[in-house]
Amino acid sequence: MALENYQASDSEKELWIVKDASHAESFWIDPDEYKEHITKFLEKYY
């Protein structure tokens, strides 16, 4: 559903798929990369 949700929104967005992460597991797969990715997104769009 990630692609469907991505395509349904017209707002600022980035599609980021974390290998081996199921729903809501991306933080637990690699917390440091998750934090870095979110920080960069917020710096860019917020």
N, CA, C and O atoms as a Maestro MAE file, in Angstrom:
{
 s_m_m2io_version
 :::
 2.0.0
}

f_m_ct {
 s_m_title
 :::
 protein
 m_atom[184] {
  # First column is atom index #
  i_m_mmod_type
  r_m_x_coord
  r_m_y_coord
  r_m_z_coord
  i_m_residue_number
  s_m_chain_name
  s_m_pdb_residue_name
  s_m_pdb_atom_name
  i_m_atomic_number
  :::
  1 25 0.801 -1.205 0.000 1 A "MET " " N  " 7
  2 3 0.000 0.000 0.000 1 A "MET " " CA " 6
  3 2 0.844 1.270 0.000 1 A "MET " " C  " 6
  4 15 0.307 2.361 -0.192 1 A "MET " " O  " 8
  5 25 2.110 1.155 0.205 2 A "ALA " " N  " 7
  6 3 2.952 2.349 0.275 2 A "ALA " " CA " 6
  7 2 2.853 3.178 -1.004 2 A "ALA " " C  " 6
  8 15 2.712 4.400 -0.943 2 A "ALA " " O  " 8
  9 25 2.925 2.531 -2.137 3 A "LEU " " N  " 7
  10 3 2.864 3.256 -3.408 3 A "LEU " " CA " 6
  11 2 1.483 3.880 -3.604 3 A "LEU " " C  " 6
  12 15 1.380 5.012 -4.077 3 A "LEU " " O  " 8
  13 25 0.439 3.166 -3.250 4 A "GLU " " N  " 7
  14 3 -0.916 3.710 -3.372 4 A "GLU " " CA " 6
  15 2 -1.091 4.953 -2.504 4 A "GLU " " C  " 6
  16 15 -1.650 5.951 -2.958 4 A "GLU " " O  " 8
  17 25 -0.624 4.902 -1.275 5 A "ASN " " N  " 7
  18 3 -0.717 6.054 -0.387 5 A "ASN " " CA " 6
  19 2 0.117 7.219 -0.910 5 A "ASN " " C  " 6
  20 15 -0.312 8.372 -0.857 5 A "ASN " " O  " 8
  21 25 1.293 6.917 -1.405 6 A "TYR " " N  " 7
  22 3 2.168 7.954 -1.957 6 A "TYR " " CA " 6
  23 2 1.482 8.666 -3.123 6 A "TYR " " C  " 6
  24 15 1.479 9.895 -3.191 6 A "TYR " " O  " 8
  25 25 0.913 7.903 -4.020 7 A "GLN " " N  " 7
  26 3 0.282 8.480 -5.202 7 A "GLN " " CA " 6
  27 2 -1.000 9.240 -4.869 7 A "GLN " " C  " 6
  28 15 -1.411 10.112 -5.634 7 A "GLN " " O  " 8
  29 25 -1.626 8.930 -3.762 8 A "ALA " " N  " 7
  30 3 -2.889 9.563 -3.386 8 A "ALA " " CA " 6
  31 2 -2.710 10.972 -2.816 8 A "ALA " " C  " 6
  32 15 -3.686 11.712 -2.694 8 A "ALA " " O  " 8
  33 25 -1.508 11.347 -2.475 9 A "SER " " N  " 7
  34 3 -1.265 12.645 -1.838 9 A "SER " " CA " 6
  35 2 -0.591 13.603 -2.813 9 A "SER " " C  " 6
  36 15 0.302 13.223 -3.570 9 A "SER " " O  " 8
  37 25 -1.044 14.865 -2.772 10 A "ASP " " N  " 7
  38 3 -0.425 15.901 -3.607 10 A "ASP " " CA " 6
  39 2 0.540 16.779 -2.820 10 A "ASP " " C  " 6
  40 15 1.145 17.691 -3.383 10 A "ASP " " O  " 8
  41 25 0.689 16.517 -1.536 11 A "SER " " N  " 7
  42 3 1.559 17.341 -0.701 11 A "SER " " CA " 6
  43 2 3.021 16.939 -0.885 11 A "SER " " C  " 6
  44 15 3.333 15.977 -1.586 11 A "SER " " O  " 8
  45 25 3.915 17.701 -0.235 12 A "GLU " " N  " 7
  46 3 5.340 17.361 -0.281 12 A "GLU " " CA " 6
  47 2 5.518 15.962 0.285 12 A "GLU " " C  " 6
  48 15 4.943 15.624 1.320 12 A "GLU " " O  " 8
  49 25 6.306 15.162 -0.389 13 A "LYS " " N  " 7
  50 3 6.444 13.767 0.034 13 A "LYS " " CA " 6
  51 2 7.692 13.153 -0.558 13 A "LYS " " C  " 6
  52 15 8.255 13.648 -1.534 13 A "LYS " " O  " 8
  53 25 8.105 12.069 0.053 14 A "GLU " " N  " 7
  54 3 9.188 11.225 -0.451 14 A "GLU " " CA " 6
  55 2 8.807 9.787 -0.130 14 A "GLU " " C  " 6
  56 15 8.332 9.493 0.967 14 A "GLU " " O  " 8
  57 25 9.012 8.915 -1.067 15 A "LEU " " N  " 7
  58 3 8.753 7.501 -0.838 15 A "LEU " " CA " 6
  59 2 10.050 6.853 -0.385 15 A "LEU " " C  " 6
  60 15 11.051 6.875 -1.101 15 A "LEU " " O  " 8
  61 25 10.023 6.293 0.774 16 A "TRP " " N  " 7
  62 3 11.215 5.658 1.349 16 A "TRP " " CA " 6
  63 2 10.824 4.259 1.802 16 A "TRP " " C  " 6
  64 15 10.031 4.103 2.730 16 A "TRP " " O  " 8
  65 25 11.371 3.257 1.159 17 A "ILE " " N  " 7
  66 3 11.095 1.859 1.481 17 A "ILE " " CA " 6
  67 2 12.322 1.297 2.199 17 A "ILE " " C  " 6
  68 15 13.431 1.339 1.667 17 A "ILE " " O  " 8
  69 25 12.121 0.780 3.392 18 A "VAL " " N  " 7
  70 3 13.203 0.203 4.181 18 A "VAL " " CA " 6
  71 2 13.196 -1.311 3.978 18 A "VAL " " C  " 6
  72 15 12.211 -1.989 4.271 18 A "VAL " " O  " 8
  73 25 14.296 -1.815 3.478 19 A "LYS " " N  " 7
  74 3 14.412 -3.251 3.204 19 A "LYS " " CA " 6
  75 2 14.160 -4.059 4.479 19 A "LYS " " C  " 6
  76 15 14.677 -3.735 5.548 19 A "LYS " " O  " 8
  77 25 13.363 -5.108 4.345 20 A "ASP " " N  " 7
  78 3 13.031 -6.049 5.422 20 A "ASP " " CA " 6
  79 2 12.147 -5.460 6.515 20 A "ASP " " C  " 6
  80 15 11.964 -6.087 7.558 20 A "ASP " " O  " 8
  81 25 11.600 -4.277 6.299 21 A "ALA " " N  " 7
  82 3 10.711 -3.677 7.302 21 A "ALA " " CA " 6
  83 2 9.258 -3.865 6.874 21 A "ALA " " C  " 6
  84 15 8.875 -3.500 5.763 21 A "ALA " " O  " 8
  85 25 8.469 -4.429 7.756 22 A "SER " " N  " 7
  86 3 7.042 -4.485 7.485 22 A "SER " " CA " 6
  87 2 6.419 -3.195 8.020 22 A "SER " " C  " 6
  88 15 7.143 -2.266 8.377 22 A "SER " " O  " 8
  89 25 5.116 -3.126 8.077 23 A "HIS " " N  " 7
  90 3 4.419 -1.904 8.482 23 A "HIS " " CA " 6
  91 2 4.931 -1.382 9.832 23 A "HIS " " C  " 6
  92 15 4.930 -2.100 10.832 23 A "HIS " " O  " 8
  93 25 5.362 -0.135 9.836 24 A "ALA " " N  " 7
  94 3 5.799 0.565 11.049 24 A "ALA " " CA " 6
  95 2 7.027 -0.044 11.723 24 A "ALA " " C  " 6
  96 15 7.209 0.122 12.929 24 A "ALA " " O  " 8
  97 25 7.858 -0.733 10.979 25 A "GLU " " N  " 7
  98 3 9.075 -1.319 11.554 25 A "GLU " " CA " 6
  99 2 10.357 -0.617 11.132 25 A "GLU " " C  " 6
  100 15 11.436 -1.005 11.581 25 A "GLU " " O  " 8
  101 25 10.275 0.384 10.300 26 A "SER " " N  " 7
  102 3 11.499 0.994 9.767 26 A "SER " " CA " 6
  103 2 12.393 1.560 10.859 26 A "SER " " C  " 6
  104 15 13.617 1.493 10.748 26 A "SER " " O  " 8
  105 25 11.810 2.112 11.901 27 A "PHE " " N  " 7
  106 3 12.626 2.630 13.005 27 A "PHE " " CA " 6
  107 2 13.423 1.518 13.663 27 A "PHE " " C  " 6
  108 15 14.597 1.704 13.984 27 A "PHE " " O  " 8
  109 25 12.804 0.373 13.867 28 A "TRP " " N  " 7
  110 3 13.453 -0.734 14.592 28 A "TRP " " CA " 6
  111 2 14.510 -1.436 13.742 28 A "TRP " " C  " 6
  112 15 15.420 -2.063 14.285 28 A "TRP " " O  " 8
  113 25 14.403 -1.339 12.419 29 A "ILE " " N  " 7
  114 3 15.403 -1.955 11.533 29 A "ILE " " CA " 6
  115 2 16.722 -1.193 11.617 29 A "ILE " " C  " 6
  116 15 17.787 -1.800 11.735 29 A "ILE " " O  " 8
  117 25 16.651 0.132 11.558 30 A "ASP " " N  " 7
  118 3 17.865 0.965 11.606 30 A "ASP " " CA " 6
  119 2 17.511 2.337 12.192 30 A "ASP " " C  " 6
  120 15 17.270 3.281 11.440 30 A "ASP " " O  " 8
  121 25 17.476 2.458 13.517 31 A "PRO " " N  " 7
  122 3 17.055 3.709 14.156 31 A "PRO " " CA " 6
  123 2 17.862 4.938 13.721 31 A "PRO " " C  " 6
  124 15 17.296 6.018 13.555 31 A "PRO " " O  " 8
  125 25 19.145 4.788 13.539 32 A "ASP " " N  " 7
  126 3 19.971 5.934 13.152 32 A "ASP " " CA " 6
  127 2 19.620 6.425 11.750 32 A "ASP " " C  " 6
  128 15 19.489 7.630 11.531 32 A "ASP " " O  " 8
  129 25 19.467 5.510 10.808 33 A "GLU " " N  " 7
  130 3 19.106 5.903 9.446 33 A "GLU " " CA " 6
  131 2 17.703 6.522 9.430 33 A "GLU " " C  " 6
  132 15 17.462 7.498 8.718 33 A "GLU " " O  " 8
  133 25 16.794 5.964 10.200 34 A "TYR " " N  " 7
  134 3 15.441 6.506 10.292 34 A "TYR " " CA " 6
  135 2 15.471 7.954 10.769 34 A "TYR " " C  " 6
  136 15 14.856 8.826 10.156 34 A "TYR " " O  " 8
  137 25 16.178 8.206 11.851 35 A "LYS " " N  " 7
  138 3 16.253 9.563 12.403 35 A "LYS " " CA " 6
  139 2 16.881 10.529 11.406 35 A "LYS " " C  " 6
  140 15 16.420 11.661 11.261 35 A "LYS " " O  " 8
  141 25 17.925 10.089 10.723 36 A "GLU " " N  " 7
  142 3 18.587 10.934 9.735 36 A "GLU " " CA " 6
  143 2 17.644 11.263 8.578 36 A "GLU " " C  " 6
  144 15 17.573 12.405 8.125 36 A "GLU " " O  " 8
  145 25 16.934 10.260 8.117 37 A "HIS " " N  " 7
  146 3 16.012 10.457 7.000 37 A "HIS " " CA " 6
  147 2 14.890 11.427 7.374 37 A "HIS " " C  " 6
  148 15 14.575 12.334 6.605 37 A "HIS " " O  " 8
  149 25 14.298 11.244 8.529 38 A "ILE " " N  " 7
  150 3 13.222 12.114 8.981 38 A "ILE " " CA " 6
  151 2 13.729 13.547 9.191 38 A "ILE " " C  " 6
  152 15 13.056 14.507 8.819 38 A "ILE " " O  " 8
  153 25 14.901 13.683 9.781 39 A "THR " " N  " 7
  154 3 15.480 15.015 10.008 39 A "THR " " CA " 6
  155 2 15.696 15.734 8.682 39 A "THR " " C  " 6
  156 15 15.353 16.911 8.567 39 A "THR " " O  " 8
  157 25 16.251 15.066 7.687 40 A "LYS " " N  " 7
  158 3 16.485 15.687 6.381 40 A "LYS " " CA " 6
  159 2 15.169 16.092 5.729 40 A "LYS " " C  " 6
  160 15 15.071 17.167 5.138 40 A "LYS " " O  " 8
  161 25 14.162 15.238 5.835 41 A "PHE " " N  " 7
  162 3 12.852 15.563 5.265 41 A "PHE " " CA " 6
  163 2 12.280 16.826 5.918 41 A "PHE " " C  " 6
  164 15 11.807 17.727 5.225 41 A "PHE " " O  " 8
  165 25 12.325 16.885 7.239 42 A "LEU " " N  " 7
  166 3 11.787 18.046 7.944 42 A "LEU " " CA " 6
  167 2 12.569 19.313 7.642 42 A "LEU " " C  " 6
  168 15 11.979 20.387 7.516 42 A "LEU " " O  " 8
  169 25 13.881 19.208 7.525 43 A "GLU " " N  " 7
  170 3 14.696 20.370 7.173 43 A "GLU " " CA " 6
  171 2 14.354 20.883 5.779 43 A "GLU " " C  " 6
  172 15 14.384 22.087 5.524 43 A "GLU " " O  " 8
  173 25 14.034 19.971 4.893 44 A "LYS " " N  " 7
  174 3 13.739 20.333 3.501 44 A "LYS " " CA " 6
  175 2 12.339 20.927 3.342 44 A "LYS " " C  " 6
  176 15 12.155 21.885 2.591 44 A "LYS " " O  " 8
  177 25 11.353 20.365 4.044 45 A "TYR " " N  " 7
  178 3 9.967 20.744 3.784 45 A "TYR " " CA " 6
  179 2 9.285 21.505 4.909 45 A "TYR " " C  " 6
  180 15 8.181 22.015 4.717 45 A "TYR " " O  " 8
  181 25 9.902 21.596 6.059 46 A "TYR " " N  " 7
  182 3 9.217 22.243 7.172 46 A "TYR " " CA " 6
  183 2 9.721 23.601 7.436 46 A "TYR " " C  " 6
  184 15 9.239 24.272 8.348 46 A "TYR " " O  " 8
  :::
 }
 m_bond[183] {
  # First column is bond index #
  i_m_from
  i_m_to
  i_m_order
  :::
  1 1 2 1
  2 2 3 1
  3 3 4 2
  4 3 5 1
  5 5 6 1
  6 6 7 1
  7 7 8 2
  8 7 9 1
  9 9 10 1
  10 10 11 1
  11 11 12 2
  12 11 13 1
  13 13 14 1
  14 14 15 1
  15 15 16 2
  16 15 17 1
  17 17 18 1
  18 18 19 1
  19 19 20 2
  20 19 21 1
  21 21 22 1
  22 22 23 1
  23 23 24 2
  24 23 25 1
  25 25 26 1
  26 26 27 1
  27 27 28 2
  28 27 29 1
  29 29 30 1
  30 30 31 1
  31 31 32 2
  32 31 33 1
  33 33 34 1
  34 34 35 1
  35 35 36 2
  36 35 37 1
  37 37 38 1
  38 38 39 1
  39 39 40 2
  40 39 41 1
  41 41 42 1
  42 42 43 1
  43 43 44 2
  44 43 45 1
  45 45 46 1
  46 46 47 1
  47 47 48 2
  48 47 49 1
  49 49 50 1
  50 50 51 1
  51 51 52 2
  52 51 53 1
  53 53 54 1
  54 54 55 1
  55 55 56 2
  56 55 57 1
  57 57 58 1
  58 58 59 1
  59 59 60 2
  60 59 61 1
  61 61 62 1
  62 62 63 1
  63 63 64 2
  64 63 65 1
  65 65 66 1
  66 66 67 1
  67 67 68 2
  68 67 69 1
  69 69 70 1
  70 70 71 1
  71 71 72 2
  72 71 73 1
  73 73 74 1
  74 74 75 1
  75 75 76 2
  76 75 77 1
  77 77 78 1
  78 78 79 1
  79 79 80 2
  80 79 81 1
  81 81 82 1
  82 82 83 1
  83 83 84 2
  84 83 85 1
  85 85 86 1
  86 86 87 1
  87 87 88 2
  88 87 89 1
  89 89 90 1
  90 90 91 1
  91 91 92 2
  92 91 93 1
  93 93 94 1
  94 94 95 1
  95 95 96 2
  96 95 97 1
  97 97 98 1
  98 98 99 1
  99 99 100 2
  100 99 101 1
  101 101 102 1
  102 102 103 1
  103 103 104 2
  104 103 105 1
  105 105 106 1
  106 106 107 1
  107 107 108 2
  108 107 109 1
  109 109 110 1
  110 110 111 1
  111 111 112 2
  112 111 113 1
  113 113 114 1
  114 114 115 1
  115 115 116 2
  116 115 117 1
  117 117 118 1
  118 118 119 1
  119 119 120 2
  120 119 121 1
  121 121 122 1
  122 122 123 1
  123 123 124 2
  124 123 125 1
  125 125 126 1
  126 126 127 1
  127 127 128 2
  128 127 129 1
  129 129 130 1
  130 130 131 1
  131 131 132 2
  132 131 133 1
  133 133 134 1
  134 134 135 1
  135 135 136 2
  136 135 137 1
  137 137 138 1
  138 138 139 1
  139 139 140 2
  140 139 141 1
  141 141 142 1
  142 142 143 1
  143 143 144 2
  144 143 145 1
  145 145 146 1
  146 146 147 1
  147 147 148 2
  148 147 149 1
  149 149 150 1
  150 150 151 1
  151 151 152 2
  152 151 153 1
  153 153 154 1
  154 154 155 1
  155 155 156 2
  156 155 157 1
  157 157 158 1
  158 158 159 1
  159 159 160 2
  160 159 161 1
  161 161 162 1
  162 162 163 1
  163 163 164 2
  164 163 165 1
  165 165 166 1
  166 166 167 1
  167 167 168 2
  168 167 169 1
  169 169 170 1
  170 170 171 1
  171 171 172 2
  172 171 173 1
  173 173 174 1
  174 174 175 1
  175 175 176 2
  176 175 177 1
  177 177 178 1
  178 178 179 1
  179 179 180 2
  180 179 181 1
  181 181 182 1
  182 182 183 1
  183 183 184 2
  :::
 }
}
